[in-house]
Amino acid sequence: QVQLVESGGGLVQAGGSLSLSCAASGRTFSSYHMGWFRQVPGKERRFVAVILRTGDTYYIDSMKGRFIISRDNAKNTVYLQMNSLKPEDTAVYYCAAGRSSSYNIHNQDAYDYWGQGTQVTVSS
């Protein structure tokens, strides 16, 4: 059982930066891959980035190097550093944890636990 709590969302101007954090419970945090998804009203939740238990990272191509995912296993925390934010980045951002290898890492079914989400709003 894993509980996830996101923080760090807010309102930022286009071109600005935000750093999201996701604090996780559990003694086996290091055994989970940790992902970030985002969702806007009326649309499906979509993959943003993931850092695997191995430390390997993957991003959607549209991020163009603007986002950086990292983890600190000692703190049971995963981060999403978001730079050069654009209005189209506006969404609720969700942290997710999973250990399954049966699904593509971009598929939300690969994740077993989800946070409550944190709102990110980018103004133009």
C-alpha positions in Angstrom: 0.0 0.0 0.0 1.4 3.4 -1.1 0.0 6.8 -0.4 1.1 9.7 -2.6 0.8 13.4 -1.9 1.7 16.0 -4.5 2.6 19.6 -3.9 4.2 22.5 -5.6 1.4 23.4 -8.1 0.2 27.0 -8.6 -0.1 29.9 -11.0 2.9 30.9 -13.0 3.5 33.1 -16.0 4.5 31.7 -19.4 8.2 31.1 -19.5 8.3 30.6 -15.7 9.2 27.5 -13.7 7.6 25.3 -11.1 8.9 22.3 -9.2 6.4 19.6 -8.2 7.0 17.1 -5.5 5.4 13.8 -4.7 5.9 12.3 -1.3 5.3 8.6 -1.0 4.8 6.3 2.0 6.2 2.8 2.3 9.5 1.1 2.9 9.8 -0.2 -0.7 9.7 3.2 -2.5 12.9 2.4 -4.3 11.3 -0.6 -5.9 8.5 1.4 -7.7 8.7 3.3 -10.9 7.3 6.8 -10.4 5.4 8.6 -13.1 3.8 12.0 -13.7 0.6 12.4 -15.7 -1.6 15.4 -16.4 -5.2 16.0 -17.2 -7.2 18.9 -18.5 -11.0 19.1 -18.2 -12.8 17.0 -20.8 -9.7 15.1 -21.9 -8.0 11.9 -20.9 -5.2 11.8 -18.4 -1.9 11.7 -20.3 1.6 10.5 -19.6 4.2 13.2 -18.9 7.3 11.5 -17.5 8.5 8.6 -15.6 11.6 7.6 -13.6 12.0 3.8 -13.3 13.3 2.0 -10.3 16.5 1.7 -12.3 16.8 5.4 -12.5 16.1 5.5 -16.3 13.8 8.4 -17.3 11.4 8.9 -20.2 9.4 11.9 -21.3 6.9 12.8 -24.0 8.6 14.3 -27.0 6.6 17.5 -26.8 8.4 18.5 -23.6 11.5 19.3 -25.6 13.7 19.0 -22.6 11.7 21.5 -20.5 10.8 19.0 -17.8 13.1 17.0 -15.6 12.0 14.1 -13.4 14.1 12.9 -10.5 13.8 10.9 -7.4 15.3 10.9 -3.9 14.8 7.4 -2.5 16.1 8.4 0.9 13.3 11.0 1.1 10.7 8.8 -0.6 10.0 11.7 -3.0 9.8 12.1 -6.7 10.1 15.6 -8.4 9.1 17.1 -11.6 11.0 20.3 -12.5 9.1 22.2 -15.1 10.8 25.0 -17.0 9.8 27.3 -19.8 6.2 26.7 -19.0 3.6 27.3 -21.7 -0.2 27.9 -21.4 -0.8 24.4 -22.9 1.0 22.9 -19.8 -2.0 24.0 -17.7 -3.5 20.9 -16.2 -3.9 18.9 -13.0 -0.7 16.9 -12.5 -0.8 13.5 -10.9 1.9 11.4 -9.3 1.7 7.7 -9.8 3.5 4.6 -8.5 3.7 1.1 -9.9 5.8 -2.0 -10.2 4.0 -3.9 -13.0 6.0 -4.8 -16.1 2.9 -6.0 -17.9 2.0 -2.6 -19.4 3.7 0.0 -21.4 5.2 2.6 -19.1 3.0 5.3 -20.9 -0.1 3.4 -20.0 -1.8 4.5 -16.7 -2.7 0.8 -16.1 1.0 0.3 -15.3 0.5 2.3 -12.1 -1.2 1.0 -9.0 -1.3 4.1 -6.8 -2.2 7.7 -7.5 -2.0 11.0 -5.7 -4.8 13.5 -5.5 -3.3 15.8 -8.1 -2.0 19.4 -8.0 -3.2 22.2 -10.2 -0.7 23.9 -12.5 -1.9 27.0 -14.3 0.2 28.9 -16.8 -0.9 32.3 -17.8 -0.1 34.0 -21.1 
